[in-house]
Amino acid sequence: MRVASREQATGSVEEASGLRVALVRIHRQLRARSGSDITLSQSSALARIEQEGPVRLGTLAELEGTTAATMSRVIDSLADRQLIERVADPLDGRARLVQLSPEGGALLRGIRTRNTEVLRAALDELDDEERRVVREAIPVLERLSDRLQALERHEPVGGT
């Protein structure tokens, strides 16, 4: 029984490693074709700001799993490019929130449109069976993403 357990563990590590490599390669290819030179940290922060709405820098840092100092540098770089705006916090006039600027929203939409088109073209190169497998994998990958996010926030990952 112990041998099966080791075999399962080895298979699980190989699965995780293979998935990680494939995702990194796909991500690299999409970034290379995105038409933008923003960094991964900047892109992630923009998407999170879009998702959360106007948000305090400390909250954004926590959501992104980084320090306030690191997030401050990312936000400064986004502000320099006019991709975000700093606005007064309506609950505390001394505090500032960050929100997407119209340019930041347009950049995100453009990146998403180009990435979707690149993926569509690549999917068109697959045969029907491969496309079926990809289609069926999407809900599983979404659940995997949810579980990773729960781990990031130290929430229980069991059962849904």
N, C-alpha and C positions, 0 to 999 in steps of 0.2 A: 504494500500500500504506500509506503514511503517513496518508492521509485516512481509511482504514478504521480505523486505529489510534486516531486522534482521535475518530472517531465512536463507537467502542467505549468509549473513556474517557469521553466525554460521556454516553453511555447508562448507563455504570456509575455515574457520579456522580448522575445523575437517579434511577436505581434506588435507590441508597443513601439519597438525600435523601427520596424518596417513602416508603421503608420506615421511615426514622427518624421522619418526621412521623406516619405511621400508628401506629407503636408508642407515641410520646409521647401522642398523642390517646387511644389505648386505655388507656394507663397512667393518664392523668388521670381518665378516666371511672371506672375501677376504684377509684382512690384516693378519688374523691368519693363513691362508694357503699360504701366499705369499712366504714363505721360506726366508724372509729377516727380519732383525731387525731394519731397518731404520724407523725413525719417519715419521709421516704424513707431517710435515714441510719439512723434508729432501726429501721425495718422491715428494712432490709438487714442490719444488725448482728444483730438477733434471728434472722433466717433463717439467717445464717452460724453463729451460736452453736448453733442447733438442729442444723445439718448437721455441724458439727465436734465437738460435744460440749463438755465443759468445755475451755476454751482460755485461754491467756495473752493479755493485752491486746495485747502487741506482735505476737504471731502474728495476732491478729484484725485489727489495723491493717494488717498486710502483706497479708492475704487480701482486705481491703476496699479496698486501694490508697489508704490515707490515712496520716496521721502518727499516732504514738502519742498526741500531745497532743490531736488532734482526736478520736481514738477514745476517749480518756479522758473527754472531755466527753460523748460519746454514751453511754458506759457509765454515767457518773454520772446522766444523765437517765433512763436505763432503770432504774437502781437506785432512784432517787427514786420511780419509779412502781411499784416492786416487780415489774418484769418480768424481772429477772435477779437472780442471787445470786452473791456472791463466796464462793469456797470455797478452802481450802488446797490447794496443789499437793502431791499425795502424793509426788512426786519431790524436792521442795524446799520444806520447811516455811516458808521465808521468802517464797516467791512465792505469788501468788493467781491463781486461775482464775476465769473467769466462766462461768456456765451459766444456762440458762433456768429461771425459777421456774415453778411451776404456773400462775401468772397469765399469764406470758409465753407459755407453750405454748398456753393457752386463747385468748389474744388472736390468736396466729398462726392457730390452727385456725378461729376465727371469721371472720377476714379472708378466709382461703382459701375457706371455705364460701360467704360472701357473694359473693366475686368469681366463683366457679364458677357460682353461680346467676345472676348478672348476665350473664355470658358465655353461659350456656345460653339465657337468655331472648332475648338478641340473636341468637344463632345460629338460634333458632326463627323469626326474622323473615326469614332468608335463604331463597332458593329452593334446590331440591335440587342444582342445578349449583354454586351458590356454596358450599354446605356441602361438596360433594365437593372443591372446590378448597381450601377451608380444611383439610379433613381430610388431603389430600395434601401440604399445605404444612407441616404440623406436624413431620414428621421433618427436613425441610430447615431449618426454623427452629431445631430442636434442634441440628443440626450447625453452623449459623451461631453459635449461642450458645457451643458448644464451641470454635469457632475464635476467637471474641472473648475467651473466658476464657484460651485459650492465648496470645493476643497480650498479654493483661494480665500474664501470668506469664512473658512473654518466651520462650515455648516455640515450637518450629517448628510451623507450621500446615499443612504439606503432608500429603498422602496418606491419611487414613483415610476 
